[in-house]
Amino acid sequence: MAAAATAHLALDGSGVDGSLFTSVTDFARDTKWLNTPMEVWTNLGLGVFAILMIAGWWTARRRDPRAMTVALAAPVAVLTAFAVAEVVKKLVAEVRPCRSMPHAYLVDTCPAPSDYAFPSGHATVAAATVAALFLLDRRLSAVAAVFALLEGFSRVYVGAHYPHDVLGSAAVALPVAFLVSSALARWATPLVGSLSHGALRPLLTTRLVATTAPAP
């Protein structure tokens, strides 16, 4: 009874872009050979964004303390954006398309009624990674953007989200992650620089620390 009431009170997003959603899910129905790869990617593909952040940290070890600070800030920025998106999700309370449009072709299983749709958590992580890496390495950010587009499309393809859920994720994640990364780069760089001379040095830099030769 409580679940039914929750579903009844939640917003119905099908009026926003339900026709576009069904166009994508109809494509999924016509490409069943692609269903399993897309379903695997939509969940396990998030690991690619973790790998890209690790790659950013690895390359930052050869750069200055600010670059390392931005690299370390990336997961913090992504988690912050995800937390903000979860708050928005609870406030908006948009019911999943599998409940608003149950006759659409769905690859993914329908989650609990309390698991709302707007914005997409998966797409939030993807978009936040793009923004978090932008200040560190534009090439890594561009690679992340390509995978983020695929992640966003996959969320609609499997029937988990409407297109506007994915766009909403980008609208939330991009500015939040960018601002968090920028703020930490400004505030925490001196701390990272000082830690680079201590026991954590192998994790933070590969650069040689200049030393002053003793007087003869």
FIMIVEX-135678 format. One record per residue (C-alpha): residue in one letter; z, x, y. Coordinates in Angstrom, 1 decimal, decimal comma. Example, Ala and Ser with C-alpha at 12.3 -4.5 7.8 and 13.67 -1.06 7.14 Angstrom:
<atoms>
- A;7,8;12,3;-4,5
- S;7,1;13,7;-1,1
</atoms>
This chain:
<atoms>
- M;0,0;0,0;0,0
- A;0,9;2,8;2,4
- A;-2,3;4,7;1,6
- A;-4,4;1,5;2,2
- A;-2,7;0,9;5,5
- T;-3,3;4,5;6,6
- A;-7,0;4,2;5,7
- H;-7,2;0,8;7,6
- L;-5,7;2,3;10,8
- A;-7,7;5,5;10,8
- L;-10,8;5,7;13,0
- D;-14,3;5,1;11,5
- G;-16,7;7,8;12,6
- S;-19,7;6,3;10,8
- G;-20,9;4,7;14,1
- V;-21,3;8,1;15,7
- D;-23,8;9,7;13,4
- G;-23,6;7,9;10,2
- S;-27,4;7,7;9,9
- L;-27,7;11,5;10,2
- F;-24,9;11,9;7,7
- T;-26,8;9,8;5,1
- S;-30,0;11,6;5,9
- V;-28,3;14,9;4,8
- T;-26,6;13,3;1,8
- D;-29,9;11,7;0,8
- F;-31,3;15,2;0,9
- A;-28,4;16,3;-1,4
- R;-29,3;13,5;-3,8
- D;-32,9;14,7;-3,9
- T;-31,9;18,3;-4,5
- K;-29,4;18,0;-7,2
- W;-30,2;21,5;-8,4
- L;-28,6;22,7;-5,2
- N;-25,5;20,5;-5,5
- T;-23,4;23,0;-7,5
- P;-24,2;26,1;-5,5
- M;-23,4;24,2;-2,2
- E;-20,2;22,8;-3,7
- V;-19,1;26,3;-4,7
- W;-20,1;27,8;-1,4
- T;-18,4;25,2;0,7
- N;-15,0;26,3;-0,6
- L;-15,4;29,9;-1,8
- G;-17,6;30,8;1,1
- L;-14,6;31,0;3,3
- G;-13,9;34,3;1,6
- V;-17,0;35,7;3,3
- F;-15,3;35,3;6,7
- A;-12,2;37,2;5,4
- I;-14,5;40,0;4,2
- L;-16,2;40,1;7,7
- M;-12,8;40,5;9,4
- I;-11,8;43,2;6,9
- A;-15,1;45,0;7,7
- G;-14,2;44,7;11,4
- W;-10,9;46,3;10,8
- W;-12,4;49,1;8,8
- T;-15,0;50,0;11,4
- A;-12,4;49,7;14,2
- R;-10,4;52,5;12,6
- R;-13,1;54,9;14,0
- R;-12,9;53,4;17,5
- D;-10,2;53,1;20,2
- P;-6,9;51,2;20,1
- R;-8,4;48,2;21,9
- A;-11,0;47,8;19,2
- M;-8,3;48,0;16,5
- T;-6,2;45,5;18,5
- V;-9,1;43,0;18,5
- A;-9,6;43,6;14,8
- L;-6,0;42,8;14,0
- A;-6,1;39,8;16,4
- A;-9,0;38,2;14,5
- P;-7,0;36,6;11,7
- V;-4,3;35,6;14,2
- A;-7,0;33,9;16,3
- V;-8,5;32,1;13,3
- L;-5,1;30,8;12,1
- T;-4,3;29,7;15,6
- A;-7,6;27,8;15,9
- F;-7,0;26,2;12,5
- A;-3,5;25,1;13,5
- V;-4,9;23,5;16,7
- A;-7,6;21,8;14,7
- E;-5,0;20,4;12,3
- V;-3,1;18,9;15,2
- V;-6,3;17,4;16,6
- K;-7,1;16,0;13,1
- K;-3,7;14,2;12,9
- L;-4,1;12,8;16,5
- V;-7,7;11,6;16,0
- A;-7,1;10,3;12,4
- E;-10,7;9,7;11,6
- V;-11,2;8,5;8,0
- R;-13,4;10,5;5,7
- P;-17,0;9,4;5,3
- C;-16,4;8,9;1,6
- R;-14,2;6,0;2,6
- S;-16,2;4,7;5,5
- M;-19,5;5,0;3,7
- P;-18,6;4,8;0,0
- H;-22,2;4,0;-1,0
- A;-23,6;7,3;0,3
- Y;-24,4;10,0;-2,2
- L;-21,4;12,3;-2,4
- V;-21,2;15,7;-4,1
- D;-17,5;16,4;-3,3
- T;-14,6;14,3;-4,5
- C;-12,9;12,0;-2,0
- P;-9,6;13,4;-0,8
- A;-6,4;11,5;-0,1
- P;-6,6;8,9;2,7
- S;-4,2;11,0;4,8
- D;-6,7;13,9;4,8
- Y;-8,7;13,1;7,9
- A;-12,1;14,2;8,8
- F;-12,3;15,3;12,5
- P;-12,5;18,2;12,9
- S;-13,5;20,1;9,8
- G;-10,9;22,7;8,7
- H;-13,5;24,7;6,9
- A;-15,9;24,7;9,8
- T;-13,0;25,6;12,1
- V;-12,3;28,8;10,2
- A;-16,0;29,7;10,2
- A;-16,5;29,1;14,0
- A;-13,2;30,8;14,8
- T;-14,2;33,9;12,9
- V;-17,4;34,1;15,0
- A;-15,5;34,0;18,2
- A;-12,8;36,4;17,0
- L;-15,3;39,0;16,0
- F;-17,4;38,6;19,2
- L;-15,2;40,9;21,2
- L;-15,1;43,5;18,4
- D;-18,6;43,8;17,0
- R;-21,6;41,6;18,1
- R;-23,4;42,3;14,9
- L;-20,6;41,2;12,7
- S;-20,2;38,1;14,9
- A;-23,9;37,3;14,5
- V;-23,6;37,6;10,7
- A;-20,6;35,3;10,8
- A;-22,5;32,8;12,9
- V;-25,2;32,6;10,2
- F;-22,7;32,0;7,5
- A;-20,8;29,5;9,8
- L;-24,0;27,4;10,2
- L;-24,3;27,4;6,4
- E;-20,7;26,4;6,0
- G;-21,0;23,6;8,6
- F;-24,1;22,3;6,9
- S;-22,5;22,5;3,5
- R;-19,6;20,3;4,7
- V;-22,0;17,5;5,5
- Y;-24,2;18,2;2,4
- V;-21,3;17,6;0,0
- G;-20,3;14,5;1,9
- A;-16,9;15,8;3,1
- H;-17,7;15,5;6,9
- Y;-19,9;13,9;9,5
- P;-22,1;16,2;11,6
- H;-19,8;15,5;14,6
- D;-16,8;16,7;12,6
- V;-18,5;20,1;12,3
- L;-19,6;20,2;16,0
- G;-16,0;19,2;17,0
- S;-14,7;22,1;14,9
- A;-16,8;24,5;16,9
- A;-15,7;22,9;20,2
- V;-12,1;23,5;19,2
- A;-12,3;26,8;17,4
- L;-14,6;28,9;19,6
- P;-12,6;28,8;22,9
- V;-9,2;28,9;21,1
- A;-10,1;31,9;19,0
- F;-11,8;33,7;21,9
- L;-8,9;33,2;24,2
- V;-6,3;34,3;21,6
- S;-8,4;37,5;20,8
- S;-8,8;38,2;24,5
- A;-5,1;37,7;25,2
- L;-3,9;39,9;22,4
- A;-6,5;42,6;23,3
- R;-5,0;42,7;26,8
- W;-1,3;42,5;25,8
- A;-1,0;44,3;22,5
- T;-3,3;47,3;22,9
- P;-0,6;49,7;24,2
- L;1,6;48,8;21,1
- V;-1,3;49,4;18,7
- G;-2,0;52,7;20,5
- S;1,6;53,8;20,1
- L;1,7;52,8;16,4
- S;-1,4;54,8;15,8
- H;0,7;58,0;16,2
- G;3,2;57,0;13,6
- A;3,4;56,1;9,9
- L;0,8;53,4;10,3
- R;-1,8;55,8;11,6
- P;-4,0;55,8;8,4
- L;-4,3;52,0;8,8
- L;-5,0;52,0;12,5
- T;-7,3;55,0;13,2
- T;-9,2;57,8;11,7
- R;-9,5;59,6;15,0
- L;-7,8;63,0;15,3
- V;-4,7;63,0;17,6
- A;-5,1;65,7;20,2
- T;-2,2;68,2;20,2
- T;-1,3;70,8;22,8
- A;-1,4;74,4;21,4
- P;1,9;76,3;21,9
- A;1,9;78,9;24,6
- P;1,4;82,5;23,3
</atoms>
